[in-house]
């Protein structure tokens, strides 16, 4: 249970940092995209996304979150001595 908690915490911290980074580089976040979907519908929402938004939402952000389990796993292993 501790392992899952630490991995989840790691993912949360990376997700928050990634959203800050998205803001700094001017890319839309998933919150922005969902707002567009609700307001304008799917086709219009996708038309409003730039190549940078698409790259961020569908390549970079998922990659960062996918890798973010590693620090939690490593911290758990360090904390418990399990390798």
Secondary structure, DSSP 4 states (H G I P E B T S, - for coil): -HHHHHHHHHHHHHHHHHHHHHHHHT---HHHHHHHHHHH-HHHHHHT--HHHHHIIIIIHHHHHHHTHHHHHHHHHHHH---
